[in-house]
Amino acid sequence: MRKIQIGLLGFGTVGSGVAAILMNNPYDIDTRSHSNISVKKALVRNLLKERPYSDGISFTDKPDEILNDPEIDIVVEVMGGIEPARSYILSALQHGKNVVTANKDLLAIHGEELLNTANQYGRDLFFEASVAGGIPIIAAIRQSLTANSISSVIGIINGTTNYILSAMTEQGRDFADVLQEAQELGYAESDPTADVEGLDAARKLAILSSLAFNTRVKFNDVFVEGITKISPADIQYASELDCVIKLLAIAKNQGDGIEIRVHPALLPKKHPLATVSGVYNAVYVVGDAVGETMFYGKGAGSLPTGSAVVSDIIQIVRNMEGKASGLIGCGCYRNSPIKAADSFVTGYYIRLKVKDEPRVFATLALFFAEAGISFNSIIQKPRPENNAEIVLVTHPCKEGQLRQALDSLGSYSKLDKIYNVIRLETNGMH
């Protein structure tokens, strides 16, 4: 049986999960890969720190001891960040090593460069763990669904925001309170910006949509809004409308261009994604041949993410045995345009406070009618001091039309406040 040696760049949450899986399941992994796979070296910052699952692993703080080691066949990058991870991966590929990475930030910005370099040197670069943890969504799109023309990918792909919105929905708590709890439980970072502002989900969506639509989508192409403005009142109104609020990552191939967006959305309770709660992730994919499919599971964590990394390692080892490395490259053979936000078509939920006086609602309706927008439903509740809280739910319209109506509203003296504007998503509902 061949001996395959791994070099780990990083030995934190994911790196230790990779080591644990290789140690816990050696018979099955070795049998399935026809090889004896082990971690030879791991790059760490602190050589003195005690680490779990470190038996037989040599630790180093010098990257060249991994990148230049001729006995190391596969380099696994689980350190995160853009640099030096990018330089290390490029060096590994140039030294003839196959690479596995879990680095969504890097792939969303430099994926094309890295995949082209892997192709140039005839090596594999696999990245299942970069999106949705242990859910095999990248393998599904790259292999299992490759016979399809995929029309849409809609996902809950950030566990932190899903945990926050789930707790707000189930317990009636406000955003700041649940965020603090999520930080205490380790579900949110001390600086939660990347999660709560939608940036983490946008990076993952750039990767998924590049694969699904065979066109290069970068992080900066993604329209992004976070969840910091969502209040218990919005969640309660959503429930009255038979919806839940989720942070959705949405990619649609509409023939004339690709729509790529991450934002909170009202989702009908009967949609398959509506019941995905807590830190779980799910991705809903629609293909022309397969129809509607959904992938569900743990989107983060040491072992779920380690599972995705090790599955990539096994696939690379099989490719090495069959001399088939480097066969799956970037796959971005199309050059589809990215649609501007003004052209997005969706329904909208608008919650506002106005003076409770005659003709006020008629004037509101006129502003929207002038922008070509009609209403699907209206909720009005009286408030103290002759104010009324109104929720307007529009029929689908272009984002540009909505902005025109909101600009008109801004100068209306009877309008006290626009609390929130949230999109509706009904894709896949029949």
N, C-alpha and C positions, 0 to 999 in steps of 0.2 A: 504493500500500500504506500502510495506516494506521501511525502511529508510536505505540507503546505504551512508556511510560517507567515504570521500576520504582524504588521507593525501598527500600533495604535498611536495616533496623534491626539492625545487627550485621554484621561482616565477618570473623568468625573461621573456624573449620573449615567450617561449613555455608555461610556467606555467600560465602566464596571459591569453594566448590564450585559454587554457583549461577552466579557470574560466569564460572567456567571453562566450564561447560556452554553458557551463552549465547554465549560467544566461540568455542567449538570447533565448535558445530553450528548456525551461524546460518542456513544455507540451509534445512535440514530444519525447524527450529523456525519460521522465518518463513513457510515455505510451508504448514506444517500449521496455523498460526494465522491465515494471511492478514494478518499484521501484521509490522512491524519492531519486535522487542522488544529493549530495551536497559536497562541499569541507569544511571539518571541520577545518583543520590546514594546514599551509604551513611553511616550514623551509626556513628561509632567514638569510642573514648575518647581515643586517642592519634593526633593528626593527623600526627605526624612519623614514625610507623612505616612501614617499607617493606612493601608488600603485593603478592602475586602477583595476576595477572589484574585489575589496576586501571586499565588503559588506558581513557581516556574517562570514568572515574567520578570525580565530585566528592565529596570526603570532608568531612564536617562533624561537629562535636561538639554541634550544636544540633538537637534532634529536631524543632522547629517548622519548620525548613527543609525537612523531608520531609513532615511531617503537613499543613502549610499550603500546600504547593507545588501550584498548580492544574494544572501540567503532569504531575504524577505520578499515574498511573492506579491502580497496584497497590502496596500496601505489603507488604513481606515481612519478618516478624518472626523473626529467627534469633538473638536475643540471649540468650534463656533467662531463667529466674527468673519470679517472680510480678509484682513491681513493679520498674521502671515499665512492664514489657511490657504488663500489662493496661490501664493508662491510655493507652498509646500506641495499642493496637489499637482501643480504644473511640473515641479521638479520630479515628483514621483513618476508621473507619466513619461517624462523625458528619459528617466532612468529605466524605462521598460516595465514599470510596475502597474498592475491594475489597481483601481481606486474605488473605495466605497466612501460616500460622505452623507452626513445627516444635515448638512448646512444649507438651510433654506435661504438665509440672507445672501450668501455667496452665490447660489445658483440663480436667484431671482435677478441678480445684477450681472454676473459674469458667466452664466450658464453656457452661453454660446461659445465663448472663448475656451472654456474647459472641455466641452464636448468636442469641439473641433480639434483641440490638442490631442484628446484621447483617440480620435479618429486618425489623426496624422501618424500617431505612433502605434496604431493597431491594438489599442488597449481598451478595456472596459472601464467605464465610469458609471457606477450605479448609485442611485440616490433615493431608494424607497423610503428611508426613514426621514426624508426632508419634509414630507407632508403627511399629516394625520397619523403619526406614530406607528402603531402596529397594524393599521388598516392597509391591506395590500392594494391601494388604489392606483399607484403608478404602474405596477405590473399589470393590473387589469387594463389600464388604458393603452399601455405600450404593447401588450401581447394579447390578452383575452378578448379585447374589444376592437382589435385592429382591423377587422373586416367591416366595421361600421363607419358611417359618416356621423359623427357625434354632433348633435344640435345644441345641447346644453349640459353644463356641469354646475350644480348648485350644492354648496356645502356648508356645514357647520364645522369649521376647521380650526377653531381656537377654543380650547377647553376652558380657559380663564373666563372669557366673556360669556360662554354658555353657562358656566357655573353661576356667575353673577346674575344673569337674566333669569335663570331657573329659580334661584333663591328669591329674587324679587317677586317672581310670579307666584311661587308656592307659599311664601311667607309674608308678602305685602311689605317688605322692607325697602329702604331706599338704597340708592346706588352706593353712596359713600360707606354706609354701614357694612354692606355685603363685601365691598372691595377690601375693607380692612380685615374682615374675616378670611377672605381668600388669601390675603398676604400672610396671615397668621398660620393658615393651614399649608402654606407652601404652594398653593395653586397660582399665586400671582407674585411677580417680582416686587422688590422694594420700589423700583421705578416701573410702574405698570403701563407706561405710555404705549409701548409697542403692541400690547394686547388690547387695551381699552379703546385706543384710537384706531384700531383696525389694521395697523401696519403689518403685524405678524400674519394675519389672514391674507392680506394683499400679496405678501411675498409668496405664500403657498399657492395662491390662485394664479399668479404669474407662471409658476412652474406647471400647474395642472392644465391651464389653458394652452400653453405652448405645446404640450403633448397632445391634448385632445383635438386641437384644431390645426396642428402641424404648421404653426406659424410662430415666429419669435415674439413673445410677449414679455416685456420687462416690468419690473416693479413700478417704475414711473408711469407706465401705461394704465395702471389700475386706478379707477376713481374710488376714493376712500372716505368714509365717515365712520366715526366711532360711536360708542354707546353712552358717553358721559351725560348726555341730555335726557336719557330715558328716565322717567319718573314712575312711581307707583300709580299715579293717575293715568298715564299713558297705557300701562299694563292693564288697568281695570277697564278702560274704554275698549282696548283691544279684545278683552274677554267678552264684553257686551256685543262686539262685532263678530264673535265666534272665531277669534284669532288669538295667536300668541305672538310675542315679539322675540325675534332671534337676530343675532348678527349673522348675516348670510354673505357668503362669497359666491357671486353669480357670474357665469361666463356663458354667453350665447353666440352661436354662429348664425348670423341672419342673412347670409348670402352676400349682402352689400358691405359687410364689415362685421367685426367682432365687438361685442359689448362686454366690457370687463368692469365689474364693480363690487365693492365691499361696503355694506352699510346695514344698519338695523332695518328690519322689515316686519310688517304685519304679515303673518303666514296663517292661512286657514287651519283650524285645528285638525281637519281631516287630511292635511298634507302629510306624507310619510316623515318629513323632517320635523314636524311639530312636536312629536313626542320624545325627541332626542334631548335628554336633560343632563344636568350636572356637568362633569368634565368630559363627557363622551363626545366623540366626533362622528359625523356621518357625511357621506358624499352621494348625491343623487345624480345619476348620469343617464341621459336619454340618447339612444342611438337609433338610426333608421332601421336596422335589422333586429336588434335585440329588444328595442322598446325601452321601458323604464327599468332601471336597476338602482339598487341602493347598497352602499357599503357602510358598515357601522362597527364601531369598536373604540378602544381606548386610544386617544390621540396624543398621549405623552406618557412619560414615565420611563424608568430605567429598563425594565424588562420588555414592555410593549415596543419601545423604540429599538431596544437591542435585538428584539425578534426580527424587525425589518432589516437591520444591518446584517445579521447573521444569514438571513435568507439571501441577501445580495451576495455575501461571501460564497455561499454554497453554489449559487448560479455561476459566479465567476470561475470557481474551481471546475465546475462541469464544462464551462466554455474552454478553459485551459486544456482540459483533457481531450476535448474534441477539436482543439486548435481553431476555435471559433470566436476568439476574443475580438472585440471591436466591431462586431457586425451590426449592433444597434447604436447608431450615432445620434445626432441631434434630432433628425426627423422633421426639421422645420423647412420643408420644401415649398411651402406656400408663403406668400407675402400679403396676407389679408390685412386691409386697413383696420385700425382701431377706431371705433366710433366715438365721437365727441359726446360729452355728458348731456348737452342740450338735446340730443336726438333720442335719449333713452325714453322708452314708453312704458309707463307703469301707472297704477292708481296711486293716490296719495291720501294720507290721513293728516289733517291739519287741525290742531287744537289751539283755540284762541279765546281771548277775553274781550268782550265788547260792551258798550253801554246798552242796557236793556231798555231800548226806546223804539217807537214805531219807525218803520222803514229801514232800520239798520240792516236787517237780514236781506231785504230786497237790494240794498246797495252792495252788500257783500256779493250776492249772486250776480249782480251786474258786472262787477270787476272780473269775476271768473268767466262769465259769458263772453265778455269782450276779448278774453284770451282763448276762447273756443273750448272752455271746460264746462262740463256738466257734472252734477252730483249724483252719486250712487246712493248715499244715505247721509242723514243729518241727525246729530244728537245735540239737544240744547238743554242746559240745566241752569236755573236761576242761581245767582250768587248774591251775597249781601251788597248793600250800597248801590242798588240799581244796575248791577253788572250781570252779564250772562256769560257762561262758558259754553262755547259751541265747538263741536267736532264735525268737520266736514270731511266726507270721504268721496273722492272724485272717481269718475270713470277714468279708464286709462287715457293718458294724454302725454305729450312730450314734456320733458323736463324744461325745455325752453318756454313752453306755454305757462307752466306753473310759475316759473320765475317772473314772467311778465305780470301774472296776477298778483304775486306777492309784492312786486315793486309798486303796483297800484295801491295795494292795501296799506303800504307803508306810510302813505300821506293822508290816510283817512282818519279824521279827527275822532271818530267814535270807536276806533280800535284802540284798546288799552295795551294788549300784549299778544304776540304770537308765541305760545309756549313751545310748540314743537311741530316739525314737519317730518313725517315718516313715510317711506314708500310701502306699497303693498306688493306682495309677490304671489302670483297664482300659477306660475309655470308648472305644468304637469297636472293641473287640476282639470277634471272633465265634468 
